[in-house]
């Protein structure tokens, strides 16, 4: 890694009381691997930096941080609407997501929305309560989509409609559809 990559960490705040040590351990493991952990809402809570921002400001800040992230790491054993929303945003931004869950509980406790999501951007890995580090190390040893780079661009309404309709009709995400179109129409013609 030439430049430190940024990680957005999320965990359910409703169980913070009994998962604080686990969340801190996950953050430490990520930092030990050389990544920077962004000051997401849960990280702020762990560091007693809750602040007095409005709900709108909290949402805007989380979305901004998520756009800066190279990866999202989620402890998803305890379902959370906020985490689900942020995961949706991460998928929309094409940000790979590592979903960690307590394997000793099995995956019956996990949200069907996570288990049923077959996005190539989501990797679901169980951890043993005494060793959350190994799954994190394994994931970052060979992260998915290593050859994909995230970028944003402005488009006309006509282009957006083309991408949305093409993605819908082909059953692909907008990003996968656009990559395919570029490969098919531009790259193959230039070879």
N, C-alpha and C positions, 0 to 999 in steps of 0.2 A: 504494500500500500504506500504510494508516494504521498498522498494527502490523506489525513485522517478522515475516515468516513463517519457519517453521522447516523446515530441510531435513535429512533423515537421509541421509548419504552412506555408500555401501558399495562395497567393492572387494575382490577376492580377496587375502587375506593371504599366500597361498602364493607370489605373484609380487611381493610388496611390494618386494623388492630391486631389481628392474629397472623397476618402475612407480611408485616413490615420487615422482619428479618429475611424472609425469602426474597422479597422485592429488592432489598439492598444487596443480597448475594447475587442476584441476577445482574444487577447494574455493575457490581464489582467484577464479575466474570467477563462481562462485555468490555469493560475498561481495561482489564488485564490483557485482552486480545488486541489492544491498541485502537479501539474505537472510542469516539466521543459520544456520550449520552446527552441528548438534548434535554433542556429543563422543561419537560412536559408537565402537565398538571399533577400527575401522580408523583413525579420526581420532586416537584415543589412541595407537595404534601409530606413526602418522606423527609425533606430538609426543613420542615416547619416554615415554609415560605408561601403560605396559602394566599396572602394578599387579600384585597377587598375589591377585586374586579367584578364587573357585572357578568351575568351569564353570557351575554353577547360577546364581551371582551375575552372571556375564557375560551369560547368557541373559536373566535377569530384567531387567537394566539395559538391554539392547538392546531388549527388548519395551516397556519403559516409555518409552524415548526415541522409539521408533517410533510409539507412541500420541500423543506430543506433536507429531510431525512433520506439516506441511501437505503435504509432498512427500517422495518418496524419489528420490534420484539414485544410479544404480548404474553402475559401469564393469563390464560383463559379458563382456568379451572372453575372459577366463579363467574357465572354469566353477568354481563353488564351491557346495558343499552348503549352507554357512551363508547365503550370499546368497540361494539359492533358498528356503530356509526363511523368511528375513526378507521376501522378496518375497511369499510366500504370506501372511504375517502382514499386510503392507501392503495387499494386495488384500482380505483379510478386514476390515480397518479402513476400507476405501474410500479409501485414500491413493493419489493418482496417482503413477506411477513413470516416471521417465525412465531408460531403459536405453541407455547409450552403449557403442558397440563400435568397434574399430579397423577402419574401412572398407577399409584397404589389405590386410587379411587376408581380406576377404570375410566372408560370414556362415556359411561352412562350419564354422568353429571354434566357433560359438555353440551353446549347449545347445538341443536340440530342444524342451525344456520352455519356453524363452523364446520361440523362434520360433513354436511351435505354440499359444501362449496368445493367445487373441483377446479378452482382457479389454480393455474400453475404457479401463481405468486404466493400461495399459502402452503406452508410446510407445517404440519402438525406433528409434534414430537412429545412423547411422554418422558417425564423425568422421575427419578426416585427422590423422595423428600430429603434424603441425606446427600444427594449428589445432583444438583441442577447444572453444574458446570460442564459435564461431559456432553450432553446434548447441544449446548451452546457452542462448545468448541467444534463438535462434529459438523454442525450447520455452517459455521463460518470458515471451516477448512475448505469447503467447496460449495459456496452459496449458489442458489439457482440464478439463472439468467445472467451469468457472469459476463456475457458478451453484449448485454443490453445497456444502453446509456439513456438516462432520463433527460428529457428536455421539453420545454414548453414553447408553443408558437401561437401566433394569432392567425385566425382564419376567417374568411368571409362566411356568411350564413349559408351560402350555396355549398361551400366546401364542407361545413359542419353537417348539413343535411345529407350530402353524399356519403360521408363517413358513417353517420348514424344509420342510414338506411342500408348501406352495405354491410355493416356489422350485424344489424338485426337480421337481414335476410340470410347471411352466411352462418349465423350462430356464433360469431366470434366477438371478442371485445373490440372496442374501437381501435385500440392500439394494435392488436393482432391483425385486424382487417387492414389498417393503414400500412403496416409493415409488409403484409402480403402484396398489397397493391404496388407499393414502391418497388419491391423485389421483382414483381411480374412485369410491370410497365416501364420502369426506368432502368433498373440494374441489368435485367436480361437483354434489353435493347442495346445497351452500351457495351456489351461483351463482344 
